[in-house]
Amino acid sequence: MFLSEVPMPPTRTALISALIAVCLTGCGRAPELDATIPDGLRTADFPALVPIETLIDPLPGSLEQSEIELQKLQIRHENLRSRANRLNRPIVDEQTRARMRAGVAG
């Protein structure tokens, strides 16, 4: 029996087809990106380097607004911490747990 007579599984066929397609794509010519640059930019100087502080906008709002936002965040933090503590408590209280154990022990 020759190898050409043995049927290949469909996944192997798909994998080989995809690999061939990828390899053929790599053989194509890439577009000439230099041709898309206008002549004015080709001869232009590099932009001046400036300190990052001049590029970053100052935070909007006043100091009072910042304090209000800080208070809101602190309240939210406390609420989330409280909720996390409630979620970490046992679901069944000790009295109910003892009653359930007594019922199972029978």
MOPAC internal coordinates of N, CA, C and O (Angstrom, degrees):
PM7 1SCF
backbone

  N    0.0000 0     0.00 0     0.00 0    0    0    0
  C    1.4407 1     0.00 0     0.00 0    1    0    0
  C    1.5310 1   108.50 1     0.00 0    2    1    0
  O    1.2310 1   121.13 1   -50.77 1    3    2    1
  N    1.3217 1   115.44 1   129.23 1    3    2    1
  C    1.4611 1   121.10 1  -179.01 1    5    3    2
  C    1.5288 1   109.78 1   -85.96 1    6    5    3
  O    1.2310 1   121.91 1   -20.79 1    7    6    5
  N    1.3111 1   113.96 1   159.21 1    7    6    5
  C    1.4644 1   119.27 1  -179.70 1    9    7    6
  C    1.5223 1   111.51 1   -63.69 1   10    9    7
  O    1.2310 1   119.81 1   147.81 1   11   10    9
  N    1.3105 1   117.96 1   -32.19 1   11   10    9
  C    1.4594 1   120.38 1  -178.83 1   13   11   10
  C    1.5258 1   111.66 1   -69.10 1   14   13   11
  O    1.2310 1   120.24 1   161.54 1   15   14   13
  N    1.3324 1   117.15 1   -18.46 1   15   14   13
  C    1.4538 1   120.73 1   179.96 1   17   15   14
  C    1.5268 1   112.82 1   -85.28 1   18   17   15
  O    1.2310 1   120.21 1   164.94 1   19   18   17
  N    1.3421 1   117.20 1   -15.06 1   19   18   17
  C    1.4629 1   121.13 1  -178.46 1   21   19   18
  C    1.5289 1   108.13 1   -84.56 1   22   21   19
  O    1.2310 1   119.62 1   -59.53 1   23   22   21
  N    1.3374 1   118.34 1   120.47 1   23   22   21
  C    1.4737 1   119.52 1   179.56 1   25   23   22
  C    1.5277 1   110.47 1   -69.68 1   26   25   23
  O    1.2310 1   121.04 1   -39.64 1   27   26   25
  N    1.3222 1   115.61 1   140.36 1   27   26   25
  C    1.4626 1   120.19 1   178.55 1   29   27   26
  C    1.5185 1   108.98 1   -92.20 1   30   29   27
  O    1.2310 1   120.21 1   -35.11 1   31   30   29
  N    1.3202 1   117.21 1   144.89 1   31   30   29
  C    1.4741 1   119.13 1   176.61 1   33   31   30
  C    1.5273 1   109.95 1   -62.40 1   34   33   31
  O    1.2310 1   120.17 1   -30.09 1   35   34   33
  N    1.3473 1   117.28 1   149.91 1   35   34   33
  C    1.4729 1   120.20 1  -176.55 1   37   35   34
  C    1.5250 1   113.05 1   -61.90 1   38   37   35
  O    1.2310 1   119.57 1   147.16 1   39   38   37
  N    1.3167 1   118.43 1   -32.84 1   39   38   37
  C    1.4669 1   118.99 1  -178.89 1   41   39   38
  C    1.5159 1   110.58 1   -68.80 1   42   41   39
  O    1.2310 1   120.19 1   142.72 1   43   42   41
  N    1.3167 1   117.25 1   -37.28 1   43   42   41
  C    1.4578 1   120.41 1   178.82 1   45   43   42
  C    1.5264 1   109.66 1   -67.41 1   46   45   43
  O    1.2310 1   120.40 1   139.79 1   47   46   45
  N    1.3229 1   116.83 1   -40.21 1   47   46   45
  C    1.4598 1   120.90 1   178.84 1   49   47   46
  C    1.5238 1   110.37 1   -62.78 1   50   49   47
  O    1.2310 1   120.48 1   135.78 1   51   50   49
  N    1.3215 1   116.68 1   -44.22 1   51   50   49
  C    1.4666 1   120.69 1   178.89 1   53   51   50
  C    1.5226 1   110.81 1   -63.82 1   54   53   51
  O    1.2310 1   120.32 1   139.46 1   55   54   53
  N    1.3311 1   117.00 1   -40.54 1   55   54   53
  C    1.4636 1   120.74 1  -179.74 1   57   55   54
  C    1.5215 1   110.74 1   -65.04 1   58   57   55
  O    1.2310 1   120.28 1   136.43 1   59   58   57
  N    1.3114 1   117.08 1   -43.57 1   59   58   57
  C    1.4650 1   120.42 1   179.37 1   61   59   58
  C    1.5227 1   110.34 1   -65.71 1   62   61   59
  O    1.2310 1   120.13 1   138.95 1   63   62   61
  N    1.3352 1   117.36 1   -41.05 1   63   62   61
  C    1.4690 1   120.66 1   178.62 1   65   63   62
  C    1.5258 1   110.55 1   -62.46 1   66   65   63
  O    1.2310 1   120.16 1   136.94 1   67   66   65
  N    1.3191 1   117.30 1   -43.06 1   67   66   65
  C    1.4675 1   121.00 1   179.26 1   69   67   66
  C    1.5224 1   110.50 1   -64.81 1   70   69   67
  O    1.2310 1   119.81 1   139.69 1   71   70   69
  N    1.3110 1   117.96 1   -40.31 1   71   70   69
  C    1.4624 1   121.94 1   179.86 1   73   71   70
  C    1.5280 1   110.36 1   -64.49 1   74   73   71
  O    1.2310 1   120.22 1   137.96 1   75   74   73
  N    1.3288 1   117.18 1   -42.04 1   75   74   73
  C    1.4640 1   120.62 1   177.97 1   77   75   74
  C    1.5257 1   110.37 1   -64.13 1   78   77   75
  O    1.2310 1   120.12 1   138.08 1   79   78   77
  N    1.3387 1   117.38 1   -41.92 1   79   78   77
  C    1.4645 1   120.65 1   179.17 1   81   79   78
  C    1.5229 1   111.35 1   -62.09 1   82   81   79
  O    1.2310 1   120.39 1   138.48 1   83   82   81
  N    1.3270 1   116.87 1   -41.52 1   83   82   81
  C    1.4674 1   120.61 1   179.56 1   85   83   82
  C    1.5217 1   110.09 1   -65.69 1   86   85   83
  O    1.2310 1   120.34 1   137.27 1   87   86   85
  N    1.3151 1   116.95 1   -42.73 1   87   86   85
  C    1.4641 1   120.38 1   179.52 1   89   87   86
  C    1.5285 1   111.37 1   -63.63 1   90   89   87
  O    1.2310 1   120.05 1   139.38 1   91   90   89
  N    1.3249 1   117.51 1   -40.62 1   91   90   89
  C    1.4549 1   120.34 1   179.40 1   93   91   90
  C    1.5242 1   111.68 1   -68.16 1   94   93   91
  O    1.2310 1   120.43 1   147.28 1   95   94   93
  N    1.3250 1   116.77 1   -32.72 1   95   94   93
  C    1.4592 1   120.57 1   177.51 1   97   95   94
  C    1.5216 1   110.25 1   -63.97 1   98   97   95
  O    1.2310 1   120.50 1   142.87 1   99   98   97
  N    1.3186 1   116.65 1   -37.13 1   99   98   97
  C    1.4598 1   121.04 1   179.33 1  101   99   98
  C    1.5114 1   112.81 1   -66.85 1  102  101   99
  O    1.2310 1   119.74 1   160.89 1  103  102  101
  N    1.3175 1   118.11 1   -19.11 1  103  102  101
  C    1.4699 1   121.57 1  -179.24 1  105  103  102
  C    1.5264 1   112.30 1   -81.53 1  106  105  103
  O    1.2310 1   119.86 1   165.16 1  107  106  105
  N    1.3020 1   117.87 1   -14.84 1  107  106  105
  C    1.4645 1   121.09 1  -177.95 1  109  107  106
  C    1.5057 1   111.55 1   -71.46 1  110  109  107
  O    1.2310 1   120.77 1   -19.19 1  111  110  109
  N    1.3250 1   116.14 1   160.81 1  111  110  109
  C    1.4622 1   120.91 1   178.14 1  113  111  110
  C    1.5196 1   109.96 1   -84.64 1  114  113  111
  O    1.2310 1   120.97 1   -43.73 1  115  114  113
  N    1.2861 1   115.75 1   136.27 1  115  114  113
  C    1.4583 1   120.86 1   176.51 1  117  115  114
  C    1.5232 1   108.36 1   -76.55 1  118  117  115
  O    1.2310 1   119.44 1   -33.17 1  119  118  117
  N    1.3253 1   118.68 1   146.83 1  119  118  117
  C    1.4684 1   119.48 1   178.57 1  121  119  118
  C    1.5225 1   109.95 1   -64.83 1  122  121  119
  O    1.2310 1   121.27 1   -31.08 1  123  122  121
  N    1.2777 1   115.17 1   148.92 1  123  122  121
  C    1.4548 1   120.72 1   180.00 1  125  123  122
  C    1.5243 1   108.84 1   -76.08 1  126  125  123
  O    1.2310 1   120.51 1   -79.34 1  127  126  125
  N    1.3008 1   116.63 1   100.66 1  127  126  125
  C    1.4616 1   120.83 1  -176.93 1  129  127  126
  C    1.5292 1   111.44 1   -73.76 1  130  129  127
  O    1.2310 1   120.72 1   151.79 1  131  130  129
  N    1.3293 1   116.23 1   -28.21 1  131  130  129
  C    1.4619 1   118.24 1   179.43 1  133  131  130
  C    1.5224 1   111.61 1   -64.93 1  134  133  131
  O    1.2310 1   120.08 1   153.77 1  135  134  133
  N    1.3156 1   117.45 1   -26.23 1  135  134  133
  C    1.4622 1   120.59 1  -178.63 1  137  135  134
  C    1.5232 1   111.74 1   -71.85 1  138  137  135
  O    1.2310 1   119.83 1   162.72 1  139  138  137
  N    1.3286 1   117.93 1   -17.28 1  139  138  137
  C    1.4641 1   120.87 1  -178.32 1  141  139  138
  C    1.5291 1   112.68 1   -87.78 1  142  141  139
  O    1.2310 1   119.99 1   172.32 1  143  142  141
  N    1.3285 1   117.62 1    -7.68 1  143  142  141
  C    1.4666 1   121.11 1  -178.75 1  145  143  142
  C    1.5260 1   108.97 1   -86.03 1  146  145  143
  O    1.2310 1   119.77 1   -55.98 1  147  146  145
  N    1.3391 1   118.05 1   124.02 1  147  146  145
  C    1.4769 1   119.94 1   178.43 1  149  147  146
  C    1.5322 1   111.05 1   -64.04 1  150  149  147
  O    1.2310 1   120.77 1   -27.14 1  151  150  149
  N    1.3116 1   116.13 1   152.86 1  151  150  149
  C    1.4719 1   120.85 1  -178.20 1  153  151  150
  C    1.5259 1   111.77 1   -61.32 1  154  153  151
  O    1.2310 1   119.94 1   146.07 1  155  154  153
  N    1.3364 1   117.73 1   -33.93 1  155  154  153
  C    1.4585 1   120.77 1   179.74 1  157  155  154
  C    1.5230 1   111.73 1   -62.54 1  158  157  155
  O    1.2310 1   120.25 1   143.90 1  159  158  157
  N    1.3094 1   117.13 1   -36.10 1  159  158  157
  C    1.4607 1   120.04 1   178.48 1  161  159  158
  C    1.5251 1   111.75 1   -78.19 1  162  161  159
  O    1.2310 1   120.94 1   152.04 1  163  162  161
  N    1.3104 1   115.81 1   -27.96 1  163  162  161
  C    1.4593 1   120.02 1  -179.08 1  165  163  162
  C    1.5296 1   111.11 1   -63.12 1  166  165  163
  O    1.2310 1   120.73 1   143.22 1  167  166  165
  N    1.3264 1   116.21 1   -36.78 1  167  166  165
  C    1.4675 1   120.55 1  -176.86 1  169  167  166
  C    1.5249 1   112.41 1  -100.73 1  170  169  167
  O    1.2310 1   119.92 1  -177.46 1  171  170  169
  N    1.3353 1   117.75 1     2.54 1  171  170  169
  C    1.4669 1   120.83 1  -176.94 1  173  171  170
  C    1.5279 1   110.62 1   -72.41 1  174  173  171
  O    1.2310 1   121.33 1   -27.53 1  175  174  173
  N    1.3390 1   115.06 1   152.47 1  175  174  173
  C    1.4636 1   120.73 1   175.67 1  177  175  174
  C    1.5225 1   109.36 1   -74.75 1  178  177  175
  O    1.2310 1   121.65 1   -20.77 1  179  178  177
  N    1.3205 1   114.45 1   159.23 1  179  178  177
  C    1.4545 1   119.27 1   175.20 1  181  179  178
  C    1.5257 1   108.96 1   -67.51 1  182  181  179
  O    1.2310 1   119.80 1   -30.76 1  183  182  181
  N    1.3329 1   117.98 1   149.24 1  183  182  181
  C    1.4670 1   118.82 1   178.68 1  185  183  182
  C    1.5303 1   110.70 1   -66.40 1  186  185  183
  O    1.2310 1   121.42 1   -27.63 1  187  186  185
  N    1.3177 1   114.89 1   152.37 1  187  186  185
  C    1.4636 1   120.36 1  -179.61 1  189  187  186
  C    1.5236 1   109.68 1   -71.02 1  190  189  187
  O    1.2310 1   121.04 1   -38.25 1  191  190  189
  N    1.3186 1   115.61 1   141.75 1  191  190  189
  C    1.4591 1   120.45 1   175.98 1  193  191  190
  C    1.5220 1   108.79 1   -83.59 1  194  193  191
  O    1.2310 1   121.13 1   -48.42 1  195  194  193
  N    1.3263 1   115.45 1   131.58 1  195  194  193
  C    1.4595 1   120.58 1  -179.43 1  197  195  194
  C    1.5180 1   108.89 1  -126.91 1  198  197  195
  O    1.2310 1   119.89 1   -23.48 1  199  198  197
  N    1.3216 1   117.81 1   156.52 1  199  198  197
  C    1.4672 1   119.88 1   177.95 1  201  199  198
  C    1.5297 1   110.84 1   -62.75 1  202  201  199
  O    1.2310 1   121.00 1   -34.12 1  203  202  201
  N    1.3054 1   115.70 1   145.88 1  203  202  201
  C    1.4683 1   121.10 1  -176.88 1  205  203  202
  C    1.5256 1   111.29 1   -62.65 1  206  205  203
  O    1.2310 1   120.09 1   150.36 1  207  206  205
  N    1.3273 1   117.43 1   -29.64 1  207  206  205
  C    1.4676 1   120.50 1  -178.02 1  209  207  206
  C    1.5260 1   111.43 1   -60.72 1  210  209  207
  O    1.2310 1   120.35 1   149.13 1  211  210  209
  N    1.3201 1   116.93 1   -30.87 1  211  210  209
  C    1.4646 1   119.09 1  -179.83 1  213  211  210
  C    1.5248 1   111.81 1   -76.19 1  214  213  211
  O    1.2310 1   120.30 1   161.84 1  215  214  213
  N    1.3140 1   117.04 1   -18.16 1  215  214  213
  C    1.4601 1   120.92 1  -179.36 1  217  215  214
  C    1.5214 1   112.86 1   -90.16 1  218  217  215
  O    1.2310 1   120.52 1   154.36 1  219  218  217
  N    1.3278 1   116.61 1   -25.64 1  219  218  217
  C    1.4642 1   120.92 1  -177.38 1  221  219  218
  C    1.5231 1   108.70 1   -87.23 1  222  221  219
  O    1.2310 1   120.88 1   -53.66 1  223  222  221
  N    1.3084 1   115.93 1   126.34 1  223  222  221
  C    1.4638 1   120.06 1   177.96 1  225  223  222
  C    1.5248 1   109.52 1   -70.96 1  226  225  223
  O    1.2310 1   120.35 1   -36.89 1  227  226  225
  N    1.3118 1   116.93 1   143.11 1  227  226  225
  C    1.4670 1   118.47 1   174.56 1  229  227  226
  C    1.5252 1   109.79 1   -65.73 1  230  229  227
  O    1.2310 1   120.90 1   -25.24 1  231  230  229
  N    1.3161 1   115.89 1   154.76 1  231  230  229
  C    1.4628 1   120.25 1  -179.54 1  233  231  230
  C    1.5191 1   109.93 1   -63.38 1  234  233  231
  O    1.2310 1   120.33 1   -45.42 1  235  234  233
  N    1.3225 1   116.97 1   134.58 1  235  234  233
  C    1.4694 1   119.25 1  -179.53 1  237  235  234
  C    1.5299 1   110.60 1   -72.41 1  238  237  235
  O    1.2310 1   121.07 1   -24.43 1  239  238  237
  N    1.3082 1   115.57 1   155.57 1  239  238  237
  C    1.4577 1   120.69 1   174.78 1  241  239  238
  C    1.5127 1   112.61 1    94.84 1  242  241  239
  O    1.2310 1   122.17 1   -12.72 1  243  242  241
  N    1.3038 1   113.45 1   167.28 1  243  242  241
  C    1.4521 1   119.76 1  -177.91 1  245  243  242
  C    1.5172 1   110.75 1   -92.82 1  246  245  243
  O    1.2310 1   121.40 1    -3.09 1  247  246  245
  N    1.3164 1   114.93 1   176.91 1  247  246  245
  C    1.4633 1   121.10 1   178.15 1  249  247  246
  C    1.5241 1   110.19 1   -64.47 1  250  249  247
  O    1.2310 1   119.98 1   143.90 1  251  250  249
  N    1.3241 1   117.64 1   -36.10 1  251  250  249
  C    1.4641 1   121.03 1   179.33 1  253  251  250
  C    1.5271 1   110.76 1   -64.10 1  254  253  251
  O    1.2310 1   120.59 1   138.63 1  255  254  253
  N    1.3446 1   116.47 1   -41.37 1  255  254  253
  C    1.4608 1   119.27 1   177.79 1  257  255  254
  C    1.5196 1   110.89 1   -64.50 1  258  257  255
  O    1.2310 1   120.25 1   142.51 1  259  258  257
  N    1.3208 1   117.13 1   -37.49 1  259  258  257
  C    1.4541 1   121.10 1   178.13 1  261  259  258
  C    1.5249 1   110.62 1   -63.64 1  262  261  259
  O    1.2310 1   120.49 1   138.67 1  263  262  261
  N    1.3334 1   116.67 1   -41.33 1  263  262  261
  C    1.4602 1   120.13 1   179.24 1  265  263  262
  C    1.5229 1   111.04 1   -66.09 1  266  265  263
  O    1.2310 1   120.00 1   141.30 1  267  266  265
  N    1.3205 1   117.60 1   -38.70 1  267  266  265
  C    1.4626 1   121.52 1   177.76 1  269  267  266
  C    1.5221 1   109.76 1   -63.53 1  270  269  267
  O    1.2310 1   120.48 1   135.46 1  271  270  269
  N    1.3284 1   116.69 1   -44.54 1  271  270  269
  C    1.4611 1   120.20 1   178.48 1  273  271  270
  C    1.5244 1   111.18 1   -63.57 1  274  273  271
  O    1.2310 1   120.34 1   141.21 1  275  274  273
  N    1.3287 1   116.95 1   -38.79 1  275  274  273
  C    1.4591 1   120.89 1   177.70 1  277  275  274
  C    1.5257 1   110.49 1   -63.09 1  278  277  275
  O    1.2310 1   120.03 1   136.98 1  279  278  277
  N    1.3357 1   117.55 1   -43.02 1  279  278  277
  C    1.4643 1   120.72 1   177.65 1  281  279  278
  C    1.5248 1   110.94 1   -62.62 1  282  281  279
  O    1.2310 1   120.15 1   139.06 1  283  282  281
  N    1.3384 1   117.32 1   -40.94 1  283  282  281
  C    1.4702 1   120.23 1   178.07 1  285  283  282
  C    1.5235 1   110.83 1   -62.01 1  286  285  283
  O    1.2310 1   120.89 1   138.18 1  287  286  285
  N    1.3255 1   115.90 1   -41.82 1  287  286  285
  C    1.4678 1   119.37 1   179.03 1  289  287  286
  C    1.5212 1   111.54 1   -66.11 1  290  289  287
  O    1.2310 1   120.36 1   140.95 1  291  290  289
  N    1.3298 1   116.91 1   -39.05 1  291  290  289
  C    1.4613 1   119.88 1   178.72 1  293  291  290
  C    1.5264 1   110.92 1   -65.43 1  294  293  291
  O    1.2310 1   119.99 1   138.89 1  295  294  293
  N    1.3314 1   117.62 1   -41.11 1  295  294  293
  C    1.4627 1   121.10 1   177.42 1  297  295  294
  C    1.5182 1   109.88 1   -63.52 1  298  297  295
  O    1.2310 1   120.42 1   136.67 1  299  298  297
  N    1.3255 1   116.80 1   -43.33 1  299  298  297
  C    1.4667 1   119.66 1   178.75 1  301  299  298
  C    1.5196 1   110.80 1   -63.53 1  302  301  299
  O    1.2310 1   120.39 1   140.21 1  303  302  301
  N    1.3196 1   116.86 1   -39.79 1  303  302  301
  C    1.4623 1   121.10 1   177.81 1  305  303  302
  C    1.5224 1   110.30 1   -60.59 1  306  305  303
  O    1.2310 1   120.45 1   133.95 1  307  306  305
  N    1.3273 1   116.74 1   -46.05 1  307  306  305
  C    1.4665 1   120.47 1   179.57 1  309  307  306
  C    1.5270 1   110.91 1   -62.91 1  310  309  307
  O    1.2310 1   120.34 1   137.75 1  311  310  309
  N    1.3370 1   116.96 1   -42.25 1  311  310  309
  C    1.4678 1   120.43 1   178.93 1  313  311  310
  C    1.5260 1   111.27 1   -63.18 1  314  313  311
  O    1.2310 1   120.29 1   137.01 1  315  314  313
  N    1.3197 1   117.05 1   -42.99 1  315  314  313
  C    1.4604 1   120.03 1   179.41 1  317  315  314
  C    1.5288 1   111.21 1   -67.23 1  318  317  315
  O    1.2310 1   120.31 1   140.72 1  319  318  317
  N    1.3178 1   117.02 1   -39.28 1  319  318  317
  C    1.4701 1   120.87 1   177.77 1  321  319  318
  C    1.5282 1   110.01 1   -63.38 1  322  321  319
  O    1.2310 1   120.22 1   137.67 1  323  322  321
  N    1.3288 1   117.18 1   -42.33 1  323  322  321
  C    1.4633 1   121.96 1   178.16 1  325  323  322
  C    1.5218 1   110.74 1   -62.89 1  326  325  323
  O    1.2310 1   120.80 1   136.44 1  327  326  325
  N    1.3224 1   116.07 1   -43.56 1  327  326  325
  C    1.4665 1   120.20 1   179.27 1  329  327  326
  C    1.5324 1   111.07 1   -63.82 1  330  329  327
  O    1.2310 1   120.76 1   138.73 1  331  330  329
  N    1.3292 1   116.16 1   -41.27 1  331  330  329
  C    1.4623 1   119.85 1   178.24 1  333  331  330
  C    1.5240 1   110.59 1   -62.44 1  334  333  331
  O    1.2310 1   120.30 1   139.64 1  335  334  333
  N    1.3262 1   117.04 1   -40.36 1  335  334  333
  C    1.4744 1   119.90 1   178.05 1  337  335  334
  C    1.5295 1   111.14 1   -64.39 1  338  337  335
  O    1.2310 1   120.40 1   140.32 1  339  338  337
  N    1.3411 1   116.83 1   -39.68 1  339  338  337
  C    1.4662 1   119.43 1   177.96 1  341  339  338
  C    1.5182 1   111.19 1   -65.79 1  342  341  339
  O    1.2310 1   120.35 1   141.98 1  343  342  341
  N    1.3241 1   116.93 1   -38.02 1  343  342  341
  C    1.4679 1   120.25 1   179.95 1  345  343  342
  C    1.5264 1   112.22 1   -70.35 1  346  345  343
  O    1.2310 1   120.10 1   156.31 1  347  346  345
  N    1.3263 1   117.41 1   -23.69 1  347  346  345
  C    1.4613 1   120.79 1  -179.82 1  349  347  346
  C    1.5219 1   112.90 1   -84.82 1  350  349  347
  O    1.2310 1   120.05 1   171.19 1  351  350  349
  N    1.3293 1   117.51 1    -8.81 1  351  350  349
  C    1.4683 1   120.09 1   178.16 1  353  351  350
  C    1.5240 1   110.19 1   -70.24 1  354  353  351
  O    1.2310 1   120.23 1   -23.18 1  355  354  353
  N    1.3320 1   117.17 1   156.82 1  355  354  353
  C    1.4663 1   119.47 1   175.22 1  357  355  354
  C    1.5314 1   110.16 1   -62.48 1  358  357  355
  O    1.2310 1   120.63 1   -35.38 1  359  358  357
  N    1.3051 1   116.41 1   144.62 1  359  358  357
  C    1.4589 1   121.18 1  -178.92 1  361  359  358
  C    1.5251 1   110.24 1   -74.54 1  362  361  359
  O    1.2310 1   120.91 1   138.42 1  363  362  361
  N    1.3131 1   115.86 1   -41.58 1  363  362  361
  C    1.4661 1   121.23 1  -178.56 1  365  363  362
  C    1.5218 1   108.09 1  -104.34 1  366  365  363
  O    1.2310 1   120.17 1   -53.84 1  367  366  365
  N    1.3402 1   117.28 1   126.16 1  367  366  365
  C    1.4573 1   120.47 1  -179.76 1  369  367  366
  C    1.5289 1   110.08 1   -71.91 1  370  369  367
  O    1.2310 1   120.50 1   -14.76 1  371  370  369
  N    1.3176 1   116.66 1   165.24 1  371  370  369
  C    1.4679 1   122.09 1  -174.25 1  373  371  370
  C    1.5249 1   112.85 1   -62.90 1  374  373  371
  O    1.2310 1   119.95 1   142.09 1  375  374  373
  N    1.3165 1   117.71 1   -37.91 1  375  374  373
  C    1.4691 1   120.82 1  -179.25 1  377  375  374
  C    1.5385 1   109.89 1   -64.57 1  378  377  375
  O    1.2310 1   120.20 1   134.81 1  379  378  377
  N    1.3079 1   117.23 1   -45.19 1  379  378  377
  C    1.4685 1   120.72 1   178.77 1  381  379  378
  C    1.5156 1   110.48 1   -67.33 1  382  381  379
  O    1.2310 1   119.87 1   141.54 1  383  382  381
  N    1.3380 1   117.86 1   -38.46 1  383  382  381
  C    1.4491 1   121.57 1   179.24 1  385  383  382
  C    1.5330 1   110.38 1   -62.23 1  386  385  383
  O    1.2310 1   120.33 1   138.00 1  387  386  385
  N    1.3518 1   116.97 1   -42.00 1  387  386  385
  C    1.4700 1   120.61 1   179.31 1  389  387  386
  C    1.5235 1   110.01 1   -64.36 1  390  389  387
  O    1.2310 1   120.34 1   138.97 1  391  390  389
  N    1.3438 1   116.96 1   -41.03 1  391  390  389
  C    1.4599 1   120.70 1   178.94 1  393  391  390
  C    1.5349 1   110.61 1   -64.49 1  394  393  391
  O    1.2310 1   120.20 1   141.36 1  395  394  393
  N    1.3351 1   117.23 1   -38.64 1  395  394  393
  C    1.4668 1   120.61 1   178.65 1  397  395  394
  C    1.5146 1   111.05 1   -67.12 1  398  397  395
  O    1.2310 1   120.28 1   139.76 1  399  398  397
  N    1.3312 1   117.07 1   -40.24 1  399  398  397
  C    1.4736 1   120.22 1   177.95 1  401  399  398
  C    1.5194 1   110.63 1   -63.47 1  402  401  399
  O    1.2310 1   120.89 1   139.34 1  403  402  401
  N    1.3200 1   115.91 1   -40.66 1  403  402  401
  C    1.4818 1   119.52 1   179.52 1  405  403  402
  C    1.5197 1   110.08 1   -65.96 1  406  405  403
  O    1.2310 1   119.66 1   143.11 1  407  406  405
  N    1.3197 1   118.25 1   -36.89 1  407  406  405
  C    1.4511 1   121.26 1   179.23 1  409  407  406
  C    1.5133 1   112.22 1   -68.57 1  410  409  407
  O    1.2310 1   120.33 1   143.46 1  411  410  409
  N    1.3316 1   116.97 1   -36.54 1  411  410  409
  C    1.4685 1   120.65 1   179.70 1  413  411  410
  C    1.5216 1   110.03 1   -74.22 1  414  413  411
  O    1.2310 1   120.36 1   140.12 1  415  414  413
  N    1.3411 1   116.91 1   -39.88 1  415  414  413
  C    1.4640 1   120.30 1  -179.24 1  417  415  414
  C    1.5207 1   110.50 1   -69.30 1  418  417  415
  O    1.2310 1   120.24 1   155.31 1  419  418  417
  N    1.2732 1   117.15 1   -24.69 1  419  418  417
  C    1.4155 1   126.99 1   171.16 1  421  419  418
  C    1.4129 1   122.77 1    62.14 1  422  421  419
  O    1.2310 1   120.10 1   180.00 1  423  422  421

